[in-house]
Amino acid sequence: MIAAFAGIFLCQLLGELLARAFNLPLPGPVLGMGLLFVGLLIRGGRTTHKGSRSHAVPVSLAAAADGLLGNLSLLFVPAAVGVMRYFDLLRANAVAIGVAVALSTILAMAATALTFQLLSRTLLSRRLPVKKS
């Protein structure tokens, strides 16, 4: 599990280095997650599930990621405390912030629905098989 955490943090570090070295508009951890994804794609399926070859995430990496996700709420505590430092500024702009959050939520939901419709039509028109769980 320590090796898995080291791999996750190494990918994050590499992403951060790339973001800063090339002045990229993406956060380093996002680039690191992309690097981890590419690494898993290159690795391919080396684990077996019921005797068949699969492209599953390594067990140690899955356990480390599940541990991080299980405690994700703790990682937001420092950010929430930092936001409270600007409580007066937030209160002064509460209406504008509320409108911005509401509109961006509506736009994100609309974009998601339109994307789903477009992909559904594309899949149905090409008669691609849809995998059932």
PEBEL-V900852 format. One record per residue. N is the residue number from 1. OMEGA is omega in whole degrees, 0 to 359 (* if undefined). BURIAL is # if it has 9 or more other C-alpha atoms within 8 Angstrom, else .. D_LAST is the distance of its C-alpha to the last C-alpha in whole Angstrom. Layout:
# PEBEL-V900852
N_OMEGA_BURIAL_D_LAST ; N_OMEGA_BURIAL_D_LAST
This chain:
# PEBEL-V900852
1_179_._29 ; 2_178_._32 ; 3_179_._32 ; 4_176_#_28 ; 5_179_#_30 ; 6_178_._33 ; 7_179_._30 ; 8_182_#_29 ; 9_176_._32 ; 10_177_._34 ; 11_178_#_31 ; 12_179_#_32 ; 13_179_#_36 ; 14_177_#_35 ; 15_179_#_34 ; 16_178_#_37 ; 17_179_#_39 ; 18_182_#_38 ; 19_181_#_38 ; 20_182_#_41 ; 21_183_._43 ; 22_178_._42 ; 23_183_._42 ; 24_181_#_38 ; 25_179_._37 ; 26_175_._34 ; 27_180_#_34 ; 28_179_#_34 ; 29_177_#_31 ; 30_176_#_29 ; 31_178_#_30 ; 32_178_#_30 ; 33_176_#_26 ; 34_178_._26 ; 35_177_#_28 ; 36_179_#_26 ; 37_179_._23 ; 38_178_._25 ; 39_178_._26 ; 40_177_#_22 ; 41_180_._22 ; 42_180_._25 ; 43_179_._24 ; 44_183_._21 ; 45_177_#_20 ; 46_178_#_22 ; 47_179_#_20 ; 48_176_#_19 ; 49_182_._16 ; 50_175_._17 ; 51_181_._19 ; 52_179_._17 ; 53_180_#_18 ; 54_179_#_15 ; 55_182_._16 ; 56_174_._16 ; 57_178_._18 ; 58_185_._21 ; 59_182_._21 ; 60_178_._25 ; 61_178_#_23 ; 62_180_#_20 ; 63_179_#_23 ; 64_180_#_25 ; 65_177_._23 ; 66_177_._22 ; 67_178_._25 ; 68_180_._26 ; 69_179_._24 ; 70_181_._25 ; 71_184_._28 ; 72_182_._28 ; 73_178_._29 ; 74_181_._33 ; 75_179_._33 ; 76_181_._33 ; 77_179_._36 ; 78_178_._39 ; 79_179_._38 ; 80_178_._38 ; 81_178_._41 ; 82_178_._42 ; 83_181_._41 ; 84_177_._44 ; 85_182_._47 ; 86_184_._46 ; 87_180_._46 ; 88_178_._49 ; 89_177_._48 ; 90_180_#_45 ; 91_181_._47 ; 92_183_._49 ; 93_186_._46 ; 94_182_._44 ; 95_180_._44 ; 96_179_._43 ; 97_179_#_40 ; 98_179_._39 ; 99_180_._39 ; 100_179_._37 ; 101_181_._34 ; 102_181_._34 ; 103_180_._34 ; 104_177_._32 ; 105_179_._29 ; 106_179_._29 ; 107_179_._30 ; 108_178_._27 ; 109_179_._25 ; 110_179_._26 ; 111_178_._25 ; 112_180_._22 ; 113_179_._21 ; 114_177_._23 ; 115_178_._21 ; 116_179_._18 ; 117_180_._20 ; 118_180_._22 ; 119_178_._18 ; 120_179_._17 ; 121_180_._20 ; 122_179_._20 ; 123_181_#_17 ; 124_180_._18 ; 125_179_._22 ; 126_181_._21 ; 127_177_._18 ; 128_179_._16 ; 129_177_._13 ; 130_182_._10 ; 131_177_._7 ; 132_181_._4 ; 133_*_._0
